[in-house]
Amino acid sequence: MASRPARLLLNRRTATSLTLILITLLQLGCSSVFFYPDNAVYITPDRLNLEYQDVHLETSDGETLHGWWLPALTEEPAKGSVYYLHGNAQNVSAHILNVAWLPEQGYNVFTIDYRGYGQSTGAPDIEGALHDVETGLRWLVDQEYIQNRPLYLLGQSLGGALGVALASEWTQRNEHPPLNGLILDGTFSGFRYIAREKLDLFWLTWPFQYPLSWTIPDDYEGTDRIAGLSPVPVMVIHSVRDGIIPFEHGVRLYDAAEQPKEFLQTDTPHAATFVIPAYREAVLEFMEKGL
């Protein structure tokens, strides 16, 4: 990333808009900068020749979450199940291609939209999203389809950051069934860390990078949490060409994790890992160690 701030020529309208954004950040804190939802429908599983079921879950604080259950497409019993947590933009219908290849490989997939995304109600924030991903996991582990089979959590970008917090709490509370593996793809190493990094890039927000980042709870930093997953295996995937979440974030997460752990260095754009068959194979090999 550039080491010096970008130069911008601002007209009056742009300056006014940026000032309003800054005022909003100062009032609401940084939590809102992590979420860019919409409710457009980009693609549905049936268009990818996948079987699927719409799932609607009620949260304890009154929101309704929408998700998709994608059963394995093999005659044999499923090898296991993957709980997929998507990135911060759009909604699950824009991200489903990232896991659409797994049912053919013998894995069930369950994925949800966080509150405020797609068909899910409410407005997103960090605490709410953490509540949502646990709600989804509790639904999944209650399904008879996954009993006595391996269970994996796959998080991309924001979904990985939420996944680290969820997986560490799940593991430390000795919840059942235990996770058989956590896979992080293009994930930032901490909410506060990435917020300061992004605020540092622009002259208008640069002076506020620390005060604004302090509005984010410090309980969910990935580098603080990831060691607590052990002995659950961890796979960290990060691209040297990731223009959204710099490569060093993956390195920091990997260094902070305890064994057993693996690092997969890739060279695709952000969240484009699974367009490459070799990277899919590496993930399958990681998961099959738990079979």
Secondary structure by P-SEA (a helix, b strand, c coil): cccbbbbbbccaaaaaaaaaaaaaaaaccccccccccccccccccccccbbbbbbbbbcccbbbbbbbbbccccccccccccbbbbcccccccccccccccccccbbbbbbbbccccccccccccaaaaaaaaaaaaaaaaaccccccbbbbbbbcaaaaaaaaaaaaaaaaacccccccbbbbccccccaaaaaaaaaaaccccccaaaaaaaacccccccccccccccccbbbbbbbcccccccaaaaaaaaaaccccbbbbbbbcccccccccaaaaaaaaaaaaccc
